[in-house]
């Protein structure tokens, strides 16, 4: 394999590794945000229920 082909494969591998890493990071970030919002909603609902019981 020529040097240009090897360099191209390395560049391609590096680029897609960065893109895949960024995509996974975004997925984890969004899932954490959704979980945080769900927890906050549950907390608000529980506070509302506690206040309405009194």
PyMOL Python script that loads the backbone (N, CA, C, O; Angstrom):
from pymol import cmd

cmd.read_pdbstr("""\
ATOM      1  N   UNK A   1       0.851  -1.171   0.000  1.00  0.00           N
ATOM      2  CA  UNK A   1       0.000   0.000   0.000  1.00  0.00           C
ATOM      3  C   UNK A   1       0.893   1.229   0.000  1.00  0.00           C
ATOM      4  O   UNK A   1       1.922   1.260   0.675  1.00  0.00           O
ATOM      5  N   UNK A   2       0.499   2.228  -0.751  1.00  0.00           N
ATOM      6  CA  UNK A   2       1.321   3.433  -0.863  1.00  0.00           C
ATOM      7  C   UNK A   2       1.165   4.311   0.380  1.00  0.00           C
ATOM      8  O   UNK A   2       0.244   4.152   1.181  1.00  0.00           O
ATOM      9  N   UNK A   3       2.092   5.226   0.495  1.00  0.00           N
ATOM     10  CA  UNK A   3       2.075   6.149   1.630  1.00  0.00           C
ATOM     11  C   UNK A   3       0.808   6.997   1.625  1.00  0.00           C
ATOM     12  O   UNK A   3       0.212   7.226   2.677  1.00  0.00           O
ATOM     13  N   UNK A   4       0.397   7.460   0.458  1.00  0.00           N
ATOM     14  CA  UNK A   4      -0.794   8.303   0.353  1.00  0.00           C
ATOM     15  C   UNK A   4      -2.048   7.541   0.799  1.00  0.00           C
ATOM     16  O   UNK A   4      -2.914   8.100   1.472  1.00  0.00           O
ATOM     17  N   UNK A   5      -2.136   6.276   0.423  1.00  0.00           N
ATOM     18  CA  UNK A   5      -3.294   5.475   0.813  1.00  0.00           C
ATOM     19  C   UNK A   5      -3.302   5.255   2.326  1.00  0.00           C
ATOM     20  O   UNK A   5      -4.349   5.329   2.969  1.00  0.00           O
ATOM     21  N   UNK A   6      -2.125   4.984   2.885  1.00  0.00           N
ATOM     22  CA  UNK A   6      -2.028   4.774   4.330  1.00  0.00           C
ATOM     23  C   UNK A   6      -2.378   6.052   5.083  1.00  0.00           C
ATOM     24  O   UNK A   6      -3.118   6.022   6.066  1.00  0.00           O
ATOM     25  N   UNK A   7      -1.840   7.173   4.615  1.00  0.00           N
ATOM     26  CA  UNK A   7      -2.136   8.454   5.256  1.00  0.00           C
ATOM     27  C   UNK A   7      -3.622   8.776   5.148  1.00  0.00           C
ATOM     28  O   UNK A   7      -4.209   9.311   6.089  1.00  0.00           O
ATOM     29  N   UNK A   8      -4.227   8.460   4.024  1.00  0.00           N
ATOM     30  CA  UNK A   8      -5.661   8.697   3.846  1.00  0.00           C
ATOM     31  C   UNK A   8      -6.498   7.861   4.795  1.00  0.00           C
ATOM     32  O   UNK A   8      -7.478   8.343   5.364  1.00  0.00           O
ATOM     33  N   UNK A   9      -6.102   6.591   4.966  1.00  0.00           N
ATOM     34  CA  UNK A   9      -6.834   5.728   5.896  1.00  0.00           C
ATOM     35  C   UNK A   9      -6.691   6.210   7.337  1.00  0.00           C
ATOM     36  O   UNK A   9      -7.652   6.170   8.105  1.00  0.00           O
ATOM     37  N   UNK A  10      -5.513   6.657   7.696  1.00  0.00           N
ATOM     38  CA  UNK A  10      -5.293   7.180   9.052  1.00  0.00           C
ATOM     39  C   UNK A  10      -6.135   8.433   9.274  1.00  0.00           C
ATOM     40  O   UNK A  10      -6.763   8.587  10.321  1.00  0.00           O
ATOM     41  N   UNK A  11      -6.144   9.317   8.295  1.00  0.00           N
ATOM     42  CA  UNK A  11      -6.938  10.539   8.397  1.00  0.00           C
ATOM     43  C   UNK A  11      -8.428  10.215   8.482  1.00  0.00           C
ATOM     44  O   UNK A  11      -9.150  10.813   9.279  1.00  0.00           O
ATOM     45  N   UNK A  12      -8.877   9.288   7.678  1.00  0.00           N
ATOM     46  CA  UNK A  12     -10.274   8.869   7.696  1.00  0.00           C
ATOM     47  C   UNK A  12     -10.635   8.264   9.049  1.00  0.00           C
ATOM     48  O   UNK A  12     -11.681   8.582   9.613  1.00  0.00           O
ATOM     49  N   UNK A  13      -9.778   7.399   9.567  1.00  0.00           N
ATOM     50  CA  UNK A  13     -10.014   6.796  10.874  1.00  0.00           C
ATOM     51  C   UNK A  13     -10.069   7.832  11.976  1.00  0.00           C
ATOM     52  O   UNK A  13     -10.936   7.768  12.847  1.00  0.00           O
ATOM     53  N   UNK A  14      -9.151   8.790  11.949  1.00  0.00           N
ATOM     54  CA  UNK A  14      -9.131   9.846  12.957  1.00  0.00           C
ATOM     55  C   UNK A  14     -10.407  10.682  12.890  1.00  0.00           C
ATOM     56  O   UNK A  14     -11.022  10.962  13.919  1.00  0.00           O
ATOM     57  N   UNK A  15     -10.804  11.077  11.691  1.00  0.00           N
ATOM     58  CA  UNK A  15     -11.992  11.905  11.518  1.00  0.00           C
ATOM     59  C   UNK A  15     -13.238  11.198  12.043  1.00  0.00           C
ATOM     60  O   UNK A  15     -14.014  11.790  12.793  1.00  0.00           O
ATOM     61  N   UNK A  16     -13.434   9.953  11.661  1.00  0.00           N
ATOM     62  CA  UNK A  16     -14.630   9.246  12.094  1.00  0.00           C
ATOM     63  C   UNK A  16     -14.600   8.896  13.581  1.00  0.00           C
ATOM     64  O   UNK A  16     -15.656   8.766  14.201  1.00  0.00           O
ATOM     65  N   UNK A  17     -13.422   8.743  14.157  1.00  0.00           N
ATOM     66  CA  UNK A  17     -13.316   8.540  15.596  1.00  0.00           C
ATOM     67  C   UNK A  17     -13.771   9.796  16.331  1.00  0.00           C
ATOM     68  O   UNK A  17     -14.492   9.711  17.325  1.00  0.00           O
ATOM     69  N   UNK A  18     -13.351  10.953  15.845  1.00  0.00           N
ATOM     70  CA  UNK A  18     -13.762  12.218  16.456  1.00  0.00           C
ATOM     71  C   UNK A  18     -15.273  12.404  16.306  1.00  0.00           C
ATOM     72  O   UNK A  18     -15.951  12.776  17.264  1.00  0.00           O
ATOM     73  N   UNK A  19     -15.795  12.150  15.118  1.00  0.00           N
ATOM     74  CA  UNK A  19     -17.229  12.313  14.884  1.00  0.00           C
ATOM     75  C   UNK A  19     -18.035  11.349  15.754  1.00  0.00           C
ATOM     76  O   UNK A  19     -19.027  11.752  16.363  1.00  0.00           O
ATOM     77  N   UNK A  20     -17.627  10.097  15.820  1.00  0.00           N
ATOM     78  CA  UNK A  20     -18.321   9.112  16.640  1.00  0.00           C
ATOM     79  C   UNK A  20     -18.245   9.488  18.126  1.00  0.00           C
ATOM     80  O   UNK A  20     -19.237   9.372  18.844  1.00  0.00           O
ATOM     81  N   UNK A  21     -17.097   9.928  18.577  1.00  0.00           N
ATOM     82  CA  UNK A  21     -16.945  10.363  19.967  1.00  0.00           C
ATOM     83  C   UNK A  21     -17.851  11.535  20.297  1.00  0.00           C
ATOM     84  O   UNK A  21     -18.464  11.573  21.364  1.00  0.00           O
ATOM     85  N   UNK A  22     -17.934  12.491  19.382  1.00  0.00           N
ATOM     86  CA  UNK A  22     -18.812  13.646  19.587  1.00  0.00           C
ATOM     87  C   UNK A  22     -20.270  13.206  19.644  1.00  0.00           C
ATOM     88  O   UNK A  22     -21.031  13.694  20.479  1.00  0.00           O
ATOM     89  N   UNK A  23     -20.660  12.304  18.778  1.00  0.00           N
ATOM     90  CA  UNK A  23     -22.034  11.808  18.761  1.00  0.00           C
ATOM     91  C   UNK A  23     -22.388  11.074  20.044  1.00  0.00           C
ATOM     92  O   UNK A  23     -23.480  11.258  20.582  1.00  0.00           O
ATOM     93  N   UNK A  24     -21.486  10.252  20.534  1.00  0.00           N
ATOM     94  CA  UNK A  24     -21.722   9.515  21.789  1.00  0.00           C
ATOM     95  C   UNK A  24     -21.803  10.485  22.956  1.00  0.00           C
ATOM     96  O   UNK A  24     -22.639  10.325  23.844  1.00  0.00           O
ATOM     97  N   UNK A  25     -20.932  11.495  22.957  1.00  0.00           N
ATOM     98  CA  UNK A  25     -20.954  12.506  24.013  1.00  0.00           C
ATOM     99  C   UNK A  25     -22.296  13.235  24.024  1.00  0.00           C
ATOM    100  O   UNK A  25     -22.866  13.466  25.090  1.00  0.00           O
ATOM    101  N   UNK A  26     -22.803  13.595  22.850  1.00  0.00           N
ATOM    102  CA  UNK A  26     -24.096  14.271  22.763  1.00  0.00           C
ATOM    103  C   UNK A  26     -25.218  13.365  23.263  1.00  0.00           C
ATOM    104  O   UNK A  26     -26.119  13.827  23.964  1.00  0.00           O
ATOM    105  N   UNK A  27     -25.174  12.097  22.916  1.00  0.00           N
ATOM    106  CA  UNK A  27     -26.194  11.143  23.359  1.00  0.00           C
ATOM    107  C   UNK A  27     -26.203  11.029  24.879  1.00  0.00           C
ATOM    108  O   UNK A  27     -27.268  11.055  25.495  1.00  0.00           O
ATOM    109  N   UNK A  28     -25.038  10.906  25.484  1.00  0.00           N
ATOM    110  CA  UNK A  28     -24.934  10.807  26.948  1.00  0.00           C
ATOM    111  C   UNK A  28     -25.435  12.097  27.591  1.00  0.00           C
ATOM    112  O   UNK A  28     -26.154  12.061  28.589  1.00  0.00           O
ATOM    113  N   UNK A  29     -25.057  13.228  27.019  1.00  0.00           N
ATOM    114  CA  UNK A  29     -25.463  14.523  27.557  1.00  0.00           C
ATOM    115  C   UNK A  29     -26.980  14.680  27.517  1.00  0.00           C
ATOM    116  O   UNK A  29     -27.575  15.136  28.494  1.00  0.00           O
ATOM    117  N   UNK A  30     -27.611  14.312  26.413  1.00  0.00           N
ATOM    118  CA  UNK A  30     -29.055  14.429  26.285  1.00  0.00           C
ATOM    119  C   UNK A  30     -29.767  13.477  27.240  1.00  0.00           C
ATOM    120  O   UNK A  30     -30.764  13.849  27.858  1.00  0.00           O
ATOM    121  N   UNK A  31     -29.256  12.247  27.364  1.00  0.00           N
ATOM    122  CA  UNK A  31     -29.889  11.296  28.291  1.00  0.00           C
ATOM    123  C   UNK A  31     -29.805  11.790  29.727  1.00  0.00           C
ATOM    124  O   UNK A  31     -30.757  11.628  30.490  1.00  0.00           O
ATOM    125  N   UNK A  32     -28.686  12.386  30.108  1.00  0.00           N
ATOM    126  CA  UNK A  32     -28.558  12.940  31.462  1.00  0.00           C
ATOM    127  C   UNK A  32     -29.545  14.075  31.665  1.00  0.00           C
ATOM    128  O   UNK A  32     -30.165  14.179  32.723  1.00  0.00           O
ATOM    129  N   UNK A  33     -29.695  14.929  30.654  1.00  0.00           N
ATOM    130  CA  UNK A  33     -30.606  16.055  30.752  1.00  0.00           C
ATOM    131  C   UNK A  33     -32.062  15.575  30.866  1.00  0.00           C
ATOM    132  O   UNK A  33     -32.839  16.126  31.646  1.00  0.00           O
ATOM    133  N   UNK A  34     -32.418  14.570  30.102  1.00  0.00           N
ATOM    134  CA  UNK A  34     -33.772  14.011  30.173  1.00  0.00           C
ATOM    135  C   UNK A  34     -34.018  13.415  31.552  1.00  0.00           C
ATOM    136  O   UNK A  34     -35.087  13.614  32.129  1.00  0.00           O
ATOM    137  N   UNK A  35     -33.040  12.684  32.088  1.00  0.00           N
ATOM    138  CA  UNK A  35     -33.181  12.088  33.422  1.00  0.00           C
ATOM    139  C   UNK A  35     -33.312  13.177  34.482  1.00  0.00           C
ATOM    140  O   UNK A  35     -34.111  13.045  35.409  1.00  0.00           O
ATOM    141  N   UNK A  36     -32.542  14.241  34.355  1.00  0.00           N
ATOM    142  CA  UNK A  36     -32.602  15.341  35.314  1.00  0.00           C
ATOM    143  C   UNK A  36     -33.976  16.025  35.254  1.00  0.00           C
ATOM    144  O   UNK A  36     -34.551  16.358  36.290  1.00  0.00           O
ATOM    145  N   UNK A  37     -34.493  16.229  34.044  1.00  0.00           N
ATOM    146  CA  UNK A  37     -35.814  16.836  33.900  1.00  0.00           C
ATOM    147  C   UNK A  37     -36.904  15.943  34.477  1.00  0.00           C
ATOM    148  O   UNK A  37     -37.833  16.438  35.115  1.00  0.00           O
ATOM    149  N   UNK A  38     -36.805  14.645  34.263  1.00  0.00           N
ATOM    150  CA  UNK A  38     -37.801  13.709  34.796  1.00  0.00           C
ATOM    151  C   UNK A  38     -37.759  13.709  36.322  1.00  0.00           C
ATOM    152  O   UNK A  38     -38.801  13.661  36.975  1.00  0.00           O
ATOM    153  N   UNK A  39     -36.558  13.764  36.885  1.00  0.00           N
ATOM    154  CA  UNK A  39     -36.427  13.800  38.347  1.00  0.00           C
ATOM    155  C   UNK A  39     -37.010  15.090  38.914  1.00  0.00           C
ATOM    156  O   UNK A  39     -37.688  15.069  39.942  1.00  0.00           O
ATOM    157  N   UNK A  40     -36.749  16.204  38.248  1.00  0.00           N
ATOM    158  CA  UNK A  40     -37.295  17.479  38.702  1.00  0.00           C
ATOM    159  C   UNK A  40     -38.818  17.474  38.611  1.00  0.00           C
ATOM    160  O   UNK A  40     -39.490  17.999  39.498  1.00  0.00           O
ATOM    161  N   UNK A  41     -39.365  16.894  37.560  1.00  0.00           N
ATOM    162  CA  UNK A  41     -40.815  16.809  37.398  1.00  0.00           C
ATOM    163  C   UNK A  41     -41.423  15.946  38.506  1.00  0.00           C
ATOM    164  O   UNK A  41     -42.463  16.293  39.066  1.00  0.00           O
ATOM    165  N   UNK A  42     -40.773  14.823  38.818  1.00  0.00           N
ATOM    166  CA  UNK A  42     -41.266  13.953  39.885  1.00  0.00           C
ATOM    167  C   UNK A  42     -41.207  14.669  41.232  1.00  0.00           C
ATOM    168  O   UNK A  42     -42.113  14.525  42.052  1.00  0.00           O
ATOM    169  N   UNK A  43     -40.167  15.424  41.458  1.00  0.00           N
ATOM    170  CA  UNK A  43     -40.024  16.167  42.710  1.00  0.00           C
ATOM    171  C   UNK A  43     -41.113  17.225  42.828  1.00  0.00           C
ATOM    172  O   UNK A  43     -41.707  17.396  43.893  1.00  0.00           O
ATOM    173  N   UNK A  44     -41.377  17.938  41.729  1.00  0.00           N
ATOM    174  CA  UNK A  44     -42.443  18.946  41.748  1.00  0.00           C
ATOM    175  C   UNK A  44     -43.804  18.298  41.988  1.00  0.00           C
ATOM    176  O   UNK A  44     -44.628  18.830  42.732  1.00  0.00           O
ATOM    177  N   UNK A  45     -44.034  17.156  41.359  1.00  0.00           N
ATOM    178  CA  UNK A  45     -45.307  16.463  41.535  1.00  0.00           C
ATOM    179  C   UNK A  45     -45.465  15.990  42.977  1.00  0.00           C
ATOM    180  O   UNK A  45     -46.558  16.072  43.536  1.00  0.00           O
ATOM    181  N   UNK A  46     -44.391  15.498  43.581  1.00  0.00           N
ATOM    182  CA  UNK A  46     -44.458  15.041  44.961  1.00  0.00           C
ATOM    183  C   UNK A  46     -44.719  16.218  45.906  1.00  0.00           C
ATOM    184  O   UNK A  46     -45.522  16.097  46.832  1.00  0.00           O
ATOM    185  N   UNK A  47     -44.053  17.352  45.683  1.00  0.00           N
ATOM    186  CA  UNK A  47     -44.291  18.532  46.509  1.00  0.00           C
ATOM    187  C   UNK A  47     -45.727  19.001  46.376  1.00  0.00           C
ATOM    188  O   UNK A  47     -46.358  19.382  47.362  1.00  0.00           O
ATOM    189  N   UNK A  48     -46.242  18.972  45.155  1.00  0.00           N
ATOM    190  CA  UNK A  48     -47.627  19.383  44.909  1.00  0.00           C
ATOM    191  C   UNK A  48     -48.603  18.457  45.631  1.00  0.00           C
ATOM    192  O   UNK A  48     -49.579  18.918  46.222  1.00  0.00           O
ATOM    193  N   UNK A  49     -48.340  17.155  45.583  1.00  0.00           N
ATOM    194  CA  UNK A  49     -49.192  16.195  46.273  1.00  0.00           C
ATOM    195  C   UNK A  49     -49.129  16.379  47.786  1.00  0.00           C
ATOM    196  O   UNK A  49     -50.149  16.286  48.468  1.00  0.00           O
ATOM    197  N   UNK A  50     -47.933  16.641  48.309  1.00  0.00           N
ATOM    198  CA  UNK A  50     -47.782  16.846  49.751  1.00  0.00           C
ATOM    199  C   UNK A  50     -48.521  18.085  50.207  1.00  0.00           C
ATOM    200  O   UNK A  50     -49.117  18.082  51.284  1.00  0.00           O
ATOM    201  N   UNK A  51     -48.497  19.145  49.414  1.00  0.00           N
ATOM    202  CA  UNK A  51     -49.160  20.375  49.782  1.00  0.00           C
ATOM    203  C   UNK A  51     -50.677  20.247  49.673  1.00  0.00           C
ATOM    204  O   UNK A  51     -51.404  20.844  50.467  1.00  0.00           O
ATOM    205  N   UNK A  52     -51.157  19.485  48.710  1.00  0.00           N
ATOM    206  CA  UNK A  52     -52.604  19.335  48.538  1.00  0.00           C
ATOM    207  C   UNK A  52     -53.200  18.409  49.605  1.00  0.00           C
ATOM    208  O   UNK A  52     -54.400  18.471  49.869  1.00  0.00           O
ATOM    209  N   UNK A  53     -52.381  17.554  50.218  1.00  0.00           N
ATOM    210  CA  UNK A  53     -52.855  16.662  51.261  1.00  0.00           C
ATOM    211  C   UNK A  53     -53.126  17.408  52.566  1.00  0.00           C
ATOM    212  O   UNK A  53     -53.902  16.933  53.395  1.00  0.00           O
ATOM    213  N   UNK A  54     -52.513  18.538  52.756  1.00  0.00           N
ATOM    214  CA  UNK A  54     -52.636  19.288  54.017  1.00  0.00           C
ATOM    215  C   UNK A  54     -53.908  20.087  54.072  1.00  0.00           C
ATOM    216  O   UNK A  54     -54.164  20.773  55.062  1.00  0.00           O
TER     217      UNK A  54
END
""", "prot")
cmd.dss("prot")
cmd.show_as("cartoon", "prot")
cmd.util.cbc("prot")
cmd.orient("prot")
